[in-house]
Amino acid sequence: MSKILVTGGLGFIGSHLVESLLEEKNNKITVVDNLCSESSSRDNMRDGVDYIIEDIRNMDSLRLSEDFDIVFHLAALARIQPSFLNPVKYFSIDAFGTAQVLEHARKCKARVVYAGSSSAFGGPMLNPYAFAKYTGEQLCEMYSKVYGLSTVTARFFNVYGLRQPVSGPYATVVGVFENQFSNGEPLTITGNGEQRRDFTHVSDIVSGLITLSQQKWSAPMFQLGTGMNYSINQLASFFSDSTIYIPPRPGEADITLADVEPISKSTSWRAIVNLQEYVTEWKKLSNK
């Protein structure tokens, strides 16, 4: 039996991870989530999981009953644009909160899989979110080098799929386009639409996280993406020809593209879901 802690396990990606972990009947899963994310919901709770509704910054006061074997650390304030408005809160949760999780993992001697972000791809100084998440990566490396803790960082690239945020400041562009298409509205394209993103389905992210949890690591960073990117204009064309352009947003990289060779060489993982095929299937289902 593996005793597993998932922080952020009620959110978009975390809830999918928990569902996959439950497929192995011997797993004993605990989730810590404070429901602050727009994608987090009690509706994502599943039978057989212990849920603790609490902030990861309070890890040392939770008196968790288990010595965990694996920690998946997904809890964080997400998205770039909101981070400009409250950088200190982002540093507190995404950096200090990560230190609290790592300290608990150190006491358990657990293997840690840290959810990084492709936002650092354009440099950690582009925005407070990228800096805070990158600081989390550095904390993982320090805990590995100083304390011998097994840590590995998985940088995500534009995750999409079921339960993704579709409106508000935390929405994914795929989610926004799905929402606008469903409502018969023109798709809003930021800037000139030529910025390119590596879009990765949540099922591929989850399989990558689980793959990385199956061995010990000394703080490497792997990129979980498809190794293929699309412009926002291309993505919009998969949905509709009805588009409008809105002003560009600060702090965002022009291009993101995962280098999947390192993780392919180190593990058997690869992304399998194709973006255009996903949109085609989603449109079929949404018309039923």
JONORTA-V498019 format. One line per field, one symbol per residue. ss: DSSP state (@ for helix, = for strand, . for the rest). psi: psi as a letter, one per 40 degrees, with the letter a starting at -180 (. if undefined). burial: 1 if it has 24 or more other ideal C-beta (glycine too) atoms within 12 Angstrom, else 0. A space follows every 50 residues. Layout:
ss = ???
psi = ???
burial = ???
This chain:
ss = ..=====....@@@@@@@@@@@.....=====.........@@@....== ==...@@@@@@........====.......@@@@..@@@@@@@@@@@@@@ @@@@@@@@..=======@@@@@.....@@@@@@@@@@@@@@@@@@@@... ======..==............@@@@@@@@@@....====.....==..= =@@@@@@@@@@@.....=======.....==@@@@@@@@...====.... ....=.....@@@@@@........@@@@@@@@@@@@..
psi = hhhhhhifeeacdddddddddedhdehhhhhhhefdideiideeiiiehh hhgihdefdeedfheihidhhhgehihiiddddddgddddddddcddddd dddddddefihhhhhaiededeheedidddddddddddddddddddeehh ihhhhihghiaheiheiieeiiddddddddddefiihhhhaeeeiiihhh idddddddddddeeiiiffihihgaeehiiiddddddddiehiihiiiii ehidhhhhheddddddaeiiiehhdddddddddddee.
burial = 01111111111111111111110000111111111111110001110011 11011110100101010111111111111111100000011111111111 11111101011111111111110101111111111111111011000011 11111111111111110001111111111110000011110010111111 11111111111110001011111111111111111101110010000010 11100111010010001011101010011001000000
